[in-house]
Amino acid sequence: MTNYKINGDLVSENTRHIKKEILKAMEKADKLVLDFSQTNYIDSIGLGLLVSLYKSSINQKTELKIENVNENVKKLLRITALDEIFLTEN
C-alpha cells in the first residue's frame, strides 16, 4: 500500500502536477490511498481528475481510496456519488 498526501485544495491550478505524481505512484502500488487531510475544496477540474484517476486505477488494477476527508469535501463526493467509489471507512 502506498499513501499520497494531497497538499492543499484539488483545483485546476495543480491538477496536472498531482495527476502526474499519482499516476507514477500507481504504477508501483497495488493499493494507493490519497490523504485529503490538507484538502478543503475540490473544483470541477479536481472532480474530473478523480474520475480520470479512477479509470486509470481500473486499467492498472490498483485499488484507489481516499481518507481523512473533511465534511465539505465529503459532501461534494456524496453529491457526485464518488463517495461510493473512493471513501475509506474512517
HELIX and SHEET records of a PDB file:
HELIX    1   1 THR A   15  GLU A   27  1                                  13    
HELIX    2   2 SER A   44  GLN A   60  1                                  17    
HELIX    3   3 GLU A   71  ILE A   79  1                                   9    
HELIX    4   4 ASP A   83  PHE A   86  1                                   4    
SHEET    1   A 3 THR A   2  LYS A   5  0                                        
SHEET    2   A 3 LYS A  31  ASP A  35  1                                        
SHEET    3   A 3 GLU A  63  GLU A  67  1                                        
END                                                                             
